Amino acid sequence: MDLFGFSIPLWAFFLIIIVIIFLAWKLIKFAIKVLIIIIVFFVILIGLDFVGVFDWISEIIALFM
């Protein structure tokens, strides 16, 4: 098989494809983990805002200023 002017054996071509697929899968798994962490962080922030923690903190800061 010729690829970019180089003669590459078929087994090496398939090995390169398998490595690329493996690395892409690892990257996708990492991106999904980061997305889940970001979603959980924003859900916690929304919950704290719903409870009124930030209003309470701003009242305390205004009290001491």
PDBQT receptor file of N, H, CA, C and O in Angstrom, charges set to zero:
ATOM      1  N   MET A   1       0.848  -1.169   0.000  1.00  0.00    +0.000 N 
ATOM      2  CA  MET A   1       0.000   0.000   0.000  1.00  0.00    +0.000 C 
ATOM      3  C   MET A   1       0.892   1.231   0.000  1.00  0.00    +0.000 C 
ATOM      4  O   MET A   1       1.839   1.317   0.782  1.00  0.00    +0.000 OA
ATOM      5  N   ASP A   2       0.596   2.171  -0.865  1.00  0.00    +0.000 N 
ATOM      6  H   ASP A   2      -0.174   2.102  -1.500  1.00  0.00    +0.000 HD
ATOM      7  CA  ASP A   2       1.348   3.420  -0.947  1.00  0.00    +0.000 C 
ATOM      8  C   ASP A   2       0.585   4.518  -0.221  1.00  0.00    +0.000 C 
ATOM      9  O   ASP A   2      -0.599   4.742  -0.474  1.00  0.00    +0.000 OA
ATOM     10  N   LEU A   3       1.277   5.198   0.683  1.00  0.00    +0.000 N 
ATOM     11  H   LEU A   3       2.239   5.017   0.889  1.00  0.00    +0.000 HD
ATOM     12  CA  LEU A   3       0.675   6.290   1.433  1.00  0.00    +0.000 C 
ATOM     13  C   LEU A   3       1.665   7.447   1.439  1.00  0.00    +0.000 C 
ATOM     14  O   LEU A   3       2.753   7.328   2.003  1.00  0.00    +0.000 OA
ATOM     15  N   PHE A   4       1.303   8.557   0.822  1.00  0.00    +0.000 N 
ATOM     16  H   PHE A   4       0.419   8.653   0.364  1.00  0.00    +0.000 HD
ATOM     17  CA  PHE A   4       2.159   9.738   0.698  1.00  0.00    +0.000 C 
ATOM     18  C   PHE A   4       3.493   9.399   0.028  1.00  0.00    +0.000 C 
ATOM     19  O   PHE A   4       4.527   9.961   0.387  1.00  0.00    +0.000 OA
ATOM     20  N   GLY A   5       3.471   8.516  -0.909  1.00  0.00    +0.000 N 
ATOM     21  H   GLY A   5       2.631   8.059  -1.200  1.00  0.00    +0.000 HD
ATOM     22  CA  GLY A   5       4.671   8.163  -1.647  1.00  0.00    +0.000 C 
ATOM     23  C   GLY A   5       5.545   7.119  -0.977  1.00  0.00    +0.000 C 
ATOM     24  O   GLY A   5       6.602   6.766  -1.501  1.00  0.00    +0.000 OA
ATOM     25  N   PHE A   6       5.114   6.618   0.182  1.00  0.00    +0.000 N 
ATOM     26  H   PHE A   6       4.256   6.904   0.607  1.00  0.00    +0.000 HD
ATOM     27  CA  PHE A   6       5.866   5.598   0.895  1.00  0.00    +0.000 C 
ATOM     28  C   PHE A   6       5.121   4.275   0.795  1.00  0.00    +0.000 C 
ATOM     29  O   PHE A   6       3.891   4.241   0.819  1.00  0.00    +0.000 OA
ATOM     30  N   SER A   7       5.863   3.207   0.686  1.00  0.00    +0.000 N 
ATOM     31  H   SER A   7       6.862   3.235   0.667  1.00  0.00    +0.000 HD
ATOM     32  CA  SER A   7       5.261   1.881   0.650  1.00  0.00    +0.000 C 
ATOM     33  C   SER A   7       5.153   1.357   2.076  1.00  0.00    +0.000 C 
ATOM     34  O   SER A   7       6.165   1.123   2.737  1.00  0.00    +0.000 OA
ATOM     35  N   ILE A   8       3.924   1.173   2.547  1.00  0.00    +0.000 N 
ATOM     36  H   ILE A   8       3.102   1.363   2.010  1.00  0.00    +0.000 HD
ATOM     37  CA  ILE A   8       3.670   0.733   3.915  1.00  0.00    +0.000 C 
ATOM     38  C   ILE A   8       2.986  -0.634   3.859  1.00  0.00    +0.000 C 
ATOM     39  O   ILE A   8       2.034  -0.824   3.103  1.00  0.00    +0.000 OA
ATOM     40  N   PRO A   9       3.473  -1.582   4.660  1.00  0.00    +0.000 N 
ATOM     41  CA  PRO A   9       2.794  -2.879   4.701  1.00  0.00    +0.000 C 
ATOM     42  C   PRO A   9       1.378  -2.733   5.259  1.00  0.00    +0.000 C 
ATOM     43  O   PRO A   9       1.102  -1.831   6.050  1.00  0.00    +0.000 OA
ATOM     44  N   LEU A  10       0.508  -3.608   4.850  1.00  0.00    +0.000 N 
ATOM     45  H   LEU A  10       0.732  -4.341   4.207  1.00  0.00    +0.000 HD
ATOM     46  CA  LEU A  10      -0.889  -3.535   5.268  1.00  0.00    +0.000 C 
ATOM     47  C   LEU A  10      -1.038  -3.693   6.772  1.00  0.00    +0.000 C 
ATOM     48  O   LEU A  10      -1.871  -3.026   7.386  1.00  0.00    +0.000 OA
ATOM     49  N   TRP A  11      -0.232  -4.577   7.377  1.00  0.00    +0.000 N 
ATOM     50  H   TRP A  11       0.445  -5.119   6.879  1.00  0.00    +0.000 HD
ATOM     51  CA  TRP A  11      -0.321  -4.775   8.815  1.00  0.00    +0.000 C 
ATOM     52  C   TRP A  11       0.078  -3.512   9.571  1.00  0.00    +0.000 C 
ATOM     53  O   TRP A  11      -0.505  -3.212  10.613  1.00  0.00    +0.000 OA
ATOM     54  N   ALA A  12       1.061  -2.768   9.067  1.00  0.00    +0.000 N 
ATOM     55  H   ALA A  12       1.534  -3.011   8.221  1.00  0.00    +0.000 HD
ATOM     56  CA  ALA A  12       1.476  -1.532   9.726  1.00  0.00    +0.000 C 
ATOM     57  C   ALA A  12       0.385  -0.465   9.592  1.00  0.00    +0.000 C 
ATOM     58  O   ALA A  12       0.151   0.314  10.516  1.00  0.00    +0.000 OA
ATOM     59  N   PHE A  13      -0.267  -0.440   8.451  1.00  0.00    +0.000 N 
ATOM     60  H   PHE A  13      -0.077  -1.073   7.701  1.00  0.00    +0.000 HD
ATOM     61  CA  PHE A  13      -1.362   0.507   8.239  1.00  0.00    +0.000 C 
ATOM     62  C   PHE A  13      -2.486   0.248   9.241  1.00  0.00    +0.000 C 
ATOM     63  O   PHE A  13      -3.000   1.182   9.857  1.00  0.00    +0.000 OA
ATOM     64  N   PHE A  14      -2.869  -1.031   9.404  1.00  0.00    +0.000 N 
ATOM     65  H   PHE A  14      -2.452  -1.789   8.904  1.00  0.00    +0.000 HD
ATOM     66  CA  PHE A  14      -3.925  -1.365  10.363  1.00  0.00    +0.000 C 
ATOM     67  C   PHE A  14      -3.483  -1.091  11.797  1.00  0.00    +0.000 C 
ATOM     68  O   PHE A  14      -4.297  -0.679  12.623  1.00  0.00    +0.000 OA
ATOM     69  N   LEU A  15      -2.220  -1.311  12.101  1.00  0.00    +0.000 N 
ATOM     70  H   LEU A  15      -1.559  -1.646  11.430  1.00  0.00    +0.000 HD
ATOM     71  CA  LEU A  15      -1.711  -1.017  13.435  1.00  0.00    +0.000 C 
ATOM     72  C   LEU A  15      -1.792   0.481  13.724  1.00  0.00    +0.000 C 
ATOM     73  O   LEU A  15      -2.160   0.878  14.829  1.00  0.00    +0.000 OA
ATOM     74  N   ILE A  16      -1.455   1.309  12.747  1.00  0.00    +0.000 N 
ATOM     75  H   ILE A  16      -1.156   0.987  11.849  1.00  0.00    +0.000 HD
ATOM     76  CA  ILE A  16      -1.550   2.759  12.911  1.00  0.00    +0.000 C 
ATOM     77  C   ILE A  16      -3.006   3.174  13.122  1.00  0.00    +0.000 C 
ATOM     78  O   ILE A  16      -3.296   4.018  13.970  1.00  0.00    +0.000 OA
ATOM     79  N   ILE A  17      -3.912   2.587  12.361  1.00  0.00    +0.000 N 
ATOM     80  H   ILE A  17      -3.677   1.901  11.672  1.00  0.00    +0.000 HD
ATOM     81  CA  ILE A  17      -5.346   2.894  12.511  1.00  0.00    +0.000 C 
ATOM     82  C   ILE A  17      -5.846   2.506  13.893  1.00  0.00    +0.000 C 
ATOM     83  O   ILE A  17      -6.611   3.253  14.503  1.00  0.00    +0.000 OA
ATOM     84  N   ILE A  18      -5.425   1.344  14.400  1.00  0.00    +0.000 N 
ATOM     85  H   ILE A  18      -4.803   0.738  13.904  1.00  0.00    +0.000 HD
ATOM     86  CA  ILE A  18      -5.852   0.895  15.731  1.00  0.00    +0.000 C 
ATOM     87  C   ILE A  18      -5.318   1.839  16.806  1.00  0.00    +0.000 C 
ATOM     88  O   ILE A  18      -6.038   2.164  17.750  1.00  0.00    +0.000 OA
ATOM     89  N   VAL A  19      -4.079   2.278  16.677  1.00  0.00    +0.000 N 
ATOM     90  H   VAL A  19      -3.495   2.014  15.910  1.00  0.00    +0.000 HD
ATOM     91  CA  VAL A  19      -3.508   3.215  17.648  1.00  0.00    +0.000 C 
ATOM     92  C   VAL A  19      -4.254   4.546  17.610  1.00  0.00    +0.000 C 
ATOM     93  O   VAL A  19      -4.525   5.128  18.660  1.00  0.00    +0.000 OA
ATOM     94  N   ILE A  20      -4.585   5.031  16.426  1.00  0.00    +0.000 N 
ATOM     95  H   ILE A  20      -4.365   4.558  15.573  1.00  0.00    +0.000 HD
ATOM     96  CA  ILE A  20      -5.334   6.291  16.305  1.00  0.00    +0.000 C 
ATOM     97  C   ILE A  20      -6.715   6.162  16.940  1.00  0.00    +0.000 C 
ATOM     98  O   ILE A  20      -7.165   7.070  17.639  1.00  0.00    +0.000 OA
ATOM     99  N   ILE A  21      -7.382   5.048  16.702  1.00  0.00    +0.000 N 
ATOM    100  H   ILE A  21      -7.017   4.311  16.134  1.00  0.00    +0.000 HD
ATOM    101  CA  ILE A  21      -8.706   4.826  17.301  1.00  0.00    +0.000 C 
ATOM    102  C   ILE A  21      -8.604   4.755  18.818  1.00  0.00    +0.000 C 
ATOM    103  O   ILE A  21      -9.450   5.305  19.522  1.00  0.00    +0.000 OA
ATOM    104  N   PHE A  22      -7.574   4.081  19.329  1.00  0.00    +0.000 N 
ATOM    105  H   PHE A  22      -6.886   3.634  18.758  1.00  0.00    +0.000 HD
ATOM    106  CA  PHE A  22      -7.370   3.963  20.771  1.00  0.00    +0.000 C 
ATOM    107  C   PHE A  22      -7.141   5.343  21.400  1.00  0.00    +0.000 C 
ATOM    108  O   PHE A  22      -7.732   5.663  22.432  1.00  0.00    +0.000 OA
ATOM    109  N   LEU A  23      -6.289   6.152  20.779  1.00  0.00    +0.000 N 
ATOM    110  H   LEU A  23      -5.809   5.892  19.941  1.00  0.00    +0.000 HD
ATOM    111  CA  LEU A  23      -6.025   7.492  21.306  1.00  0.00    +0.000 C 
ATOM    112  C   LEU A  23      -7.258   8.392  21.231  1.00  0.00    +0.000 C 
ATOM    113  O   LEU A  23      -7.500   9.194  22.133  1.00  0.00    +0.000 OA
ATOM    114  N   ALA A  24      -8.027   8.260  20.166  1.00  0.00    +0.000 N 
ATOM    115  H   ALA A  24      -7.830   7.609  19.433  1.00  0.00    +0.000 HD
ATOM    116  CA  ALA A  24      -9.262   9.048  20.042  1.00  0.00    +0.000 C 
ATOM    117  C   ALA A  24     -10.248   8.653  21.128  1.00  0.00    +0.000 C 
ATOM    118  O   ALA A  24     -10.923   9.514  21.695  1.00  0.00    +0.000 OA
ATOM    119  N   TRP A  25     -10.341   7.362  21.425  1.00  0.00    +0.000 N 
ATOM    120  H   TRP A  25      -9.793   6.663  20.965  1.00  0.00    +0.000 HD
ATOM    121  CA  TRP A  25     -11.257   6.898  22.463  1.00  0.00    +0.000 C 
ATOM    122  C   TRP A  25     -10.833   7.435  23.829  1.00  0.00    +0.000 C 
ATOM    123  O   TRP A  25     -11.682   7.842  24.622  1.00  0.00    +0.000 OA
ATOM    124  N   LYS A  26      -9.529   7.440  24.111  1.00  0.00    +0.000 N 
ATOM    125  H   LYS A  26      -8.840   7.109  23.467  1.00  0.00    +0.000 HD
ATOM    126  CA  LYS A  26      -9.040   7.987  25.380  1.00  0.00    +0.000 C 
ATOM    127  C   LYS A  26      -9.358   9.483  25.475  1.00  0.00    +0.000 C 
ATOM    128  O   LYS A  26      -9.739   9.969  26.540  1.00  0.00    +0.000 OA
ATOM    129  N   LEU A  27      -9.203  10.201  24.383  1.00  0.00    +0.000 N 
ATOM    130  H   LEU A  27      -8.893   9.806  23.518  1.00  0.00    +0.000 HD
ATOM    131  CA  LEU A  27      -9.500  11.627  24.369  1.00  0.00    +0.000 C 
ATOM    132  C   LEU A  27     -10.989  11.880  24.594  1.00  0.00    +0.000 C 
ATOM    133  O   LEU A  27     -11.359  12.801  25.321  1.00  0.00    +0.000 OA
ATOM    134  N   ILE A  28     -11.836  11.074  23.979  1.00  0.00    +0.000 N 
ATOM    135  H   ILE A  28     -11.535  10.325  23.388  1.00  0.00    +0.000 HD
ATOM    136  CA  ILE A  28     -13.280  11.218  24.153  1.00  0.00    +0.000 C 
ATOM    137  C   ILE A  28     -13.675  10.920  25.596  1.00  0.00    +0.000 C 
ATOM    138  O   ILE A  28     -14.498  11.630  26.173  1.00  0.00    +0.000 OA
ATOM    139  N   LYS A  29     -13.094   9.873  26.182  1.00  0.00    +0.000 N 
ATOM    140  H   LYS A  29     -12.426   9.295  25.713  1.00  0.00    +0.000 HD
ATOM    141  CA  LYS A  29     -13.391   9.554  27.585  1.00  0.00    +0.000 C 
ATOM    142  C   LYS A  29     -12.983  10.696  28.504  1.00  0.00    +0.000 C 
ATOM    143  O   LYS A  29     -13.717  11.033  29.433  1.00  0.00    +0.000 OA
ATOM    144  N   PHE A  30     -11.816  11.298  28.255  1.00  0.00    +0.000 N 
ATOM    145  H   PHE A  30     -11.220  11.024  27.501  1.00  0.00    +0.000 HD
ATOM    146  CA  PHE A  30     -11.361  12.422  29.062  1.00  0.00    +0.000 C 
ATOM    147  C   PHE A  30     -12.298  13.612  28.918  1.00  0.00    +0.000 C 
ATOM    148  O   PHE A  30     -12.625  14.269  29.906  1.00  0.00    +0.000 OA
ATOM    149  N   ALA A  31     -12.733  13.894  27.694  1.00  0.00    +0.000 N 
ATOM    150  H   ALA A  31     -12.468  13.360  26.891  1.00  0.00    +0.000 HD
ATOM    151  CA  ALA A  31     -13.640  15.017  27.461  1.00  0.00    +0.000 C 
ATOM    152  C   ALA A  31     -14.979  14.792  28.155  1.00  0.00    +0.000 C 
ATOM    153  O   ALA A  31     -15.568  15.738  28.678  1.00  0.00    +0.000 OA
ATOM    154  N   ILE A  32     -15.465  13.559  28.166  1.00  0.00    +0.000 N 
ATOM    155  H   ILE A  32     -14.987  12.791  27.741  1.00  0.00    +0.000 HD
ATOM    156  CA  ILE A  32     -16.728  13.258  28.845  1.00  0.00    +0.000 C 
ATOM    157  C   ILE A  32     -16.576  13.447  30.348  1.00  0.00    +0.000 C 
ATOM    158  O   ILE A  32     -17.480  13.975  30.995  1.00  0.00    +0.000 OA
ATOM    159  N   LYS A  33     -15.455  13.027  30.911  1.00  0.00    +0.000 N 
ATOM    160  H   LYS A  33     -14.720  12.597  30.385  1.00  0.00    +0.000 HD
ATOM    161  CA  LYS A  33     -15.222  13.213  32.350  1.00  0.00    +0.000 C 
ATOM    162  C   LYS A  33     -15.168  14.699  32.704  1.00  0.00    +0.000 C 
ATOM    163  O   LYS A  33     -15.748  15.119  33.705  1.00  0.00    +0.000 OA
ATOM    164  N   VAL A  34     -14.480  15.488  31.893  1.00  0.00    +0.000 N 
ATOM    165  H   VAL A  34     -14.009  15.147  31.079  1.00  0.00    +0.000 HD
ATOM    166  CA  VAL A  34     -14.400  16.926  32.145  1.00  0.00    +0.000 C 
ATOM    167  C   VAL A  34     -15.783  17.558  32.042  1.00  0.00    +0.000 C 
ATOM    168  O   VAL A  34     -16.133  18.416  32.853  1.00  0.00    +0.000 OA
ATOM    169  N   LEU A  35     -16.572  17.142  31.052  1.00  0.00    +0.000 N 
ATOM    170  H   LEU A  35     -16.287  16.445  30.394  1.00  0.00    +0.000 HD
ATOM    171  CA  LEU A  35     -17.927  17.668  30.895  1.00  0.00    +0.000 C 
ATOM    172  C   LEU A  35     -18.792  17.333  32.104  1.00  0.00    +0.000 C 
ATOM    173  O   LEU A  35     -19.553  18.181  32.571  1.00  0.00    +0.000 OA
ATOM    174  N   ILE A  36     -18.689  16.120  32.613  1.00  0.00    +0.000 N 
ATOM    175  H   ILE A  36     -18.071  15.431  32.234  1.00  0.00    +0.000 HD
ATOM    176  CA  ILE A  36     -19.472  15.728  33.793  1.00  0.00    +0.000 C 
ATOM    177  C   ILE A  36     -19.056  16.552  35.005  1.00  0.00    +0.000 C 
ATOM    178  O   ILE A  36     -19.908  16.977  35.785  1.00  0.00    +0.000 OA
ATOM    179  N   ILE A  37     -17.755  16.781  35.171  1.00  0.00    +0.000 N 
ATOM    180  H   ILE A  37     -17.063  16.435  34.538  1.00  0.00    +0.000 HD
ATOM    181  CA  ILE A  37     -17.291  17.595  36.303  1.00  0.00    +0.000 C 
ATOM    182  C   ILE A  37     -17.817  19.022  36.193  1.00  0.00    +0.000 C 
ATOM    183  O   ILE A  37     -18.240  19.598  37.195  1.00  0.00    +0.000 OA
ATOM    184  N   ILE A  38     -17.798  19.598  35.006  1.00  0.00    +0.000 N 
ATOM    185  H   ILE A  38     -17.454  19.130  34.192  1.00  0.00    +0.000 HD
ATOM    186  CA  ILE A  38     -18.304  20.961  34.813  1.00  0.00    +0.000 C 
ATOM    187  C   ILE A  38     -19.804  21.022  35.088  1.00  0.00    +0.000 C 
ATOM    188  O   ILE A  38     -20.280  21.968  35.716  1.00  0.00    +0.000 OA
ATOM    189  N   ILE A  39     -20.548  20.026  34.627  1.00  0.00    +0.000 N 
ATOM    190  H   ILE A  39     -20.161  19.258  34.117  1.00  0.00    +0.000 HD
ATOM    191  CA  ILE A  39     -21.999  20.001  34.858  1.00  0.00    +0.000 C 
ATOM    192  C   ILE A  39     -22.296  19.899  36.349  1.00  0.00    +0.000 C 
ATOM    193  O   ILE A  39     -23.173  20.603  36.851  1.00  0.00    +0.000 OA
ATOM    194  N   VAL A  40     -21.578  19.030  37.069  1.00  0.00    +0.000 N 
ATOM    195  H   VAL A  40     -20.865  18.459  36.661  1.00  0.00    +0.000 HD
ATOM    196  CA  VAL A  40     -21.795  18.890  38.514  1.00  0.00    +0.000 C 
ATOM    197  C   VAL A  40     -21.464  20.197  39.229  1.00  0.00    +0.000 C 
ATOM    198  O   VAL A  40     -22.175  20.600  40.149  1.00  0.00    +0.000 OA
ATOM    199  N   PHE A  41     -20.389  20.857  38.809  1.00  0.00    +0.000 N 
ATOM    200  H   PHE A  41     -19.811  20.529  38.062  1.00  0.00    +0.000 HD
ATOM    201  CA  PHE A  41     -20.010  22.134  39.419  1.00  0.00    +0.000 C 
ATOM    202  C   PHE A  41     -21.116  23.174  39.248  1.00  0.00    +0.000 C 
ATOM    203  O   PHE A  41     -21.461  23.873  40.200  1.00  0.00    +0.000 OA
ATOM    204  N   PHE A  42     -21.678  23.280  38.032  1.00  0.00    +0.000 N 
ATOM    205  H   PHE A  42     -21.398  22.712  37.258  1.00  0.00    +0.000 HD
ATOM    206  CA  PHE A  42     -22.740  24.255  37.804  1.00  0.00    +0.000 C 
ATOM    207  C   PHE A  42     -24.034  23.881  38.529  1.00  0.00    +0.000 C 
ATOM    208  O   PHE A  42     -24.769  24.766  38.966  1.00  0.00    +0.000 OA
ATOM    209  N   VAL A  43     -24.319  22.602  38.660  1.00  0.00    +0.000 N 
ATOM    210  H   VAL A  43     -23.721  21.883  38.305  1.00  0.00    +0.000 HD
ATOM    211  CA  VAL A  43     -25.504  22.181  39.421  1.00  0.00    +0.000 C 
ATOM    212  C   VAL A  43     -25.341  22.562  40.891  1.00  0.00    +0.000 C 
ATOM    213  O   VAL A  43     -26.299  23.004  41.527  1.00  0.00    +0.000 OA
ATOM    214  N   ILE A  44     -24.136  22.394  41.432  1.00  0.00    +0.000 N 
ATOM    215  H   ILE A  44     -23.358  22.035  40.916  1.00  0.00    +0.000 HD
ATOM    216  CA  ILE A  44     -23.888  22.805  42.819  1.00  0.00    +0.000 C 
ATOM    217  C   ILE A  44     -24.043  24.310  42.963  1.00  0.00    +0.000 C 
ATOM    218  O   ILE A  44     -24.635  24.777  43.937  1.00  0.00    +0.000 OA
ATOM    219  N   LEU A  45     -23.519  25.085  42.003  1.00  0.00    +0.000 N 
ATOM    220  H   LEU A  45     -23.038  24.706  41.212  1.00  0.00    +0.000 HD
ATOM    221  CA  LEU A  45     -23.680  26.541  42.062  1.00  0.00    +0.000 C 
ATOM    222  C   LEU A  45     -25.151  26.944  41.994  1.00  0.00    +0.000 C 
ATOM    223  O   LEU A  45     -25.586  27.835  42.724  1.00  0.00    +0.000 OA
ATOM    224  N   ILE A  46     -25.912  26.297  41.126  1.00  0.00    +0.000 N 
ATOM    225  H   ILE A  46     -25.559  25.574  40.533  1.00  0.00    +0.000 HD
ATOM    226  CA  ILE A  46     -27.347  26.600  41.017  1.00  0.00    +0.000 C 
ATOM    227  C   ILE A  46     -28.059  26.261  42.327  1.00  0.00    +0.000 C 
ATOM    228  O   ILE A  46     -28.928  27.009  42.776  1.00  0.00    +0.000 OA
ATOM    229  N   GLY A  47     -27.694  25.145  42.933  1.00  0.00    +0.000 N 
ATOM    230  H   GLY A  47     -26.988  24.537  42.568  1.00  0.00    +0.000 HD
ATOM    231  CA  GLY A  47     -28.290  24.768  44.217  1.00  0.00    +0.000 C 
ATOM    232  C   GLY A  47     -27.960  25.757  45.310  1.00  0.00    +0.000 C 
ATOM    233  O   GLY A  47     -28.830  26.111  46.106  1.00  0.00    +0.000 OA
ATOM    234  N   LEU A  48     -26.703  26.216  45.366  1.00  0.00    +0.000 N 
ATOM    235  H   LEU A  48     -25.996  25.928  44.720  1.00  0.00    +0.000 HD
ATOM    236  CA  LEU A  48     -26.333  27.209  46.367  1.00  0.00    +0.000 C 
ATOM    237  C   LEU A  48     -27.059  28.531  46.137  1.00  0.00    +0.000 C 
ATOM    238  O   LEU A  48     -27.438  29.201  47.098  1.00  0.00    +0.000 OA
ATOM    239  N   ASP A  49     -27.253  28.909  44.896  1.00  0.00    +0.000 N 
ATOM    240  H   ASP A  49     -26.945  28.364  44.115  1.00  0.00    +0.000 HD
ATOM    241  CA  ASP A  49     -27.988  30.132  44.589  1.00  0.00    +0.000 C 
ATOM    242  C   ASP A  49     -29.462  29.982  44.964  1.00  0.00    +0.000 C 
ATOM    243  O   ASP A  49     -30.079  30.927  45.457  1.00  0.00    +0.000 OA
ATOM    244  N   PHE A  50     -30.019  28.810  44.733  1.00  0.00    +0.000 N 
ATOM    245  H   PHE A  50     -29.518  28.043  44.333  1.00  0.00    +0.000 HD
ATOM    246  CA  PHE A  50     -31.422  28.563  45.074  1.00  0.00    +0.000 C 
ATOM    247  C   PHE A  50     -31.640  28.638  46.585  1.00  0.00    +0.000 C 
ATOM    248  O   PHE A  50     -32.666  29.139  47.045  1.00  0.00    +0.000 OA
ATOM    249  N   VAL A  51     -30.681  28.141  47.346  1.00  0.00    +0.000 N 
ATOM    250  H   VAL A  51     -29.847  27.734  46.972  1.00  0.00    +0.000 HD
ATOM    251  CA  VAL A  51     -30.789  28.168  48.807  1.00  0.00    +0.000 C 
ATOM    252  C   VAL A  51     -30.585  29.586  49.339  1.00  0.00    +0.000 C 
ATOM    253  O   VAL A  51     -31.127  29.929  50.390  1.00  0.00    +0.000 OA
ATOM    254  N   GLY A  52     -29.821  30.407  48.641  1.00  0.00    +0.000 N 
ATOM    255  H   GLY A  52     -29.381  30.128  47.788  1.00  0.00    +0.000 HD
ATOM    256  CA  GLY A  52     -29.614  31.792  49.053  1.00  0.00    +0.000 C 
ATOM    257  C   GLY A  52     -28.280  32.033  49.716  1.00  0.00    +0.000 C 
ATOM    258  O   GLY A  52     -28.117  33.013  50.442  1.00  0.00    +0.000 OA
ATOM    259  N   VAL A  53     -27.324  31.156  49.478  1.00  0.00    +0.000 N 
ATOM    260  H   VAL A  53     -27.457  30.360  48.888  1.00  0.00    +0.000 HD
ATOM    261  CA  VAL A  53     -26.017  31.297  50.113  1.00  0.00    +0.000 C 
ATOM    262  C   VAL A  53     -25.310  32.563  49.649  1.00  0.00    +0.000 C 
ATOM    263  O   VAL A  53     -24.675  33.240  50.457  1.00  0.00    +0.000 OA
ATOM    264  N   PHE A  54     -25.404  32.890  48.390  1.00  0.00    +0.000 N 
ATOM    265  H   PHE A  54     -25.919  32.339  47.733  1.00  0.00    +0.000 HD
ATOM    266  CA  PHE A  54     -24.687  34.058  47.871  1.00  0.00    +0.000 C 
ATOM    267  C   PHE A  54     -25.298  35.368  48.377  1.00  0.00    +0.000 C 
ATOM    268  O   PHE A  54     -24.580  36.342  48.604  1.00  0.00    +0.000 OA
ATOM    269  N   ASP A  55     -26.613  35.389  48.552  1.00  0.00    +0.000 N 
ATOM    270  H   ASP A  55     -27.195  34.598  48.367  1.00  0.00    +0.000 HD
ATOM    271  CA  ASP A  55     -27.244  36.566  49.141  1.00  0.00    +0.000 C 
ATOM    272  C   ASP A  55     -26.787  36.741  50.590  1.00  0.00    +0.000 C 
ATOM    273  O   ASP A  55     -26.522  37.855  51.042  1.00  0.00    +0.000 OA
ATOM    274  N   TRP A  56     -26.700  35.636  51.297  1.00  0.00    +0.000 N 
ATOM    275  H   TRP A  56     -26.915  34.731  50.930  1.00  0.00    +0.000 HD
ATOM    276  CA  TRP A  56     -26.256  35.665  52.688  1.00  0.00    +0.000 C 
ATOM    277  C   TRP A  56     -24.819  36.168  52.781  1.00  0.00    +0.000 C 
ATOM    278  O   TRP A  56     -24.499  36.971  53.658  1.00  0.00    +0.000 OA
ATOM    279  N   ILE A  57     -23.955  35.705  51.886  1.00  0.00    +0.000 N 
ATOM    280  H   ILE A  57     -24.215  35.053  51.174  1.00  0.00    +0.000 HD
ATOM    281  CA  ILE A  57     -22.554  36.150  51.882  1.00  0.00    +0.000 C 
ATOM    282  C   ILE A  57     -22.458  37.637  51.546  1.00  0.00    +0.000 C 
ATOM    283  O   ILE A  57     -21.670  38.355  52.162  1.00  0.00    +0.000 OA
ATOM    284  N   SER A  58     -23.243  38.108  50.584  1.00  0.00    +0.000 N 
ATOM    285  H   SER A  58     -23.883  37.525  50.084  1.00  0.00    +0.000 HD
ATOM    286  CA  SER A  58     -23.198  39.530  50.232  1.00  0.00    +0.000 C 
ATOM    287  C   SER A  58     -23.733  40.395  51.368  1.00  0.00    +0.000 C 
ATOM    288  O   SER A  58     -23.253  41.512  51.560  1.00  0.00    +0.000 OA
ATOM    289  N   GLU A  59     -24.721  39.907  52.131  1.00  0.00    +0.000 N 
ATOM    290  H   GLU A  59     -25.111  38.999  51.976  1.00  0.00    +0.000 HD
ATOM    291  CA  GLU A  59     -25.216  40.663  53.288  1.00  0.00    +0.000 C 
ATOM    292  C   GLU A  59     -24.156  40.761  54.373  1.00  0.00    +0.000 C 
ATOM    293  O   GLU A  59     -24.005  41.804  55.008  1.00  0.00    +0.000 OA
ATOM    294  N   ILE A  60     -23.423  39.674  54.584  1.00  0.00    +0.000 N 
ATOM    295  H   ILE A  60     -23.546  38.826  54.068  1.00  0.00    +0.000 HD
ATOM    296  CA  ILE A  60     -22.355  39.692  55.587  1.00  0.00    +0.000 C 
ATOM    297  C   ILE A  60     -21.239  40.647  55.164  1.00  0.00    +0.000 C 
ATOM    298  O   ILE A  60     -20.714  41.386  55.997  1.00  0.00    +0.000 OA
ATOM    299  N   ILE A  61     -20.876  40.641  53.897  1.00  0.00    +0.000 N 
ATOM    300  H   ILE A  61     -21.302  40.040  53.221  1.00  0.00    +0.000 HD
ATOM    301  CA  ILE A  61     -19.832  41.536  53.405  1.00  0.00    +0.000 C 
ATOM    302  C   ILE A  61     -20.296  42.992  53.511  1.00  0.00    +0.000 C 
ATOM    303  O   ILE A  61     -19.500  43.862  53.863  1.00  0.00    +0.000 OA
ATOM    304  N   ALA A  62     -21.564  43.271  53.213  1.00  0.00    +0.000 N 
ATOM    305  H   ALA A  62     -22.211  42.564  52.927  1.00  0.00    +0.000 HD
ATOM    306  CA  ALA A  62     -22.093  44.630  53.300  1.00  0.00    +0.000 C 
ATOM    307  C   ALA A  62     -22.169  45.088  54.751  1.00  0.00    +0.000 C 
ATOM    308  O   ALA A  62     -22.049  46.280  55.034  1.00  0.00    +0.000 OA
ATOM    309  N   LEU A  63     -22.368  44.151  55.670  1.00  0.00    +0.000 N 
ATOM    310  H   LEU A  63     -22.465  43.183  55.440  1.00  0.00    +0.000 HD
ATOM    311  CA  LEU A  63     -22.439  44.488  57.089  1.00  0.00    +0.000 C 
ATOM    312  C   LEU A  63     -21.100  44.978  57.600  1.00  0.00    +0.000 C 
ATOM    313  O   LEU A  63     -21.059  45.891  58.424  1.00  0.00    +0.000 OA
ATOM    314  N   PHE A  64     -20.015  44.406  57.141  1.00  0.00    +0.000 N 
ATOM    315  H   PHE A  64     -20.048  43.664  56.471  1.00  0.00    +0.000 HD
ATOM    316  CA  PHE A  64     -18.697  44.786  57.618  1.00  0.00    +0.000 C 
ATOM    317  C   PHE A  64     -18.077  45.939  56.843  1.00  0.00    +0.000 C 
ATOM    318  O   PHE A  64     -17.007  46.411  57.225  1.00  0.00    +0.000 OA
ATOM    319  N   MET A  65     -18.694  46.404  55.788  1.00  0.00    +0.000 N 
ATOM    320  H   MET A  65     -19.564  46.021  55.477  1.00  0.00    +0.000 HD
ATOM    321  CA  MET A  65     -18.123  47.501  54.999  1.00  0.00    +0.000 C 
ATOM    322  C   MET A  65     -18.661  48.816  55.449  1.00  0.00    +0.000 C 
ATOM    323  O   MET A  65     -18.293  49.855  54.900  1.00  0.00    +0.000 OA
TER     324      MET A  65
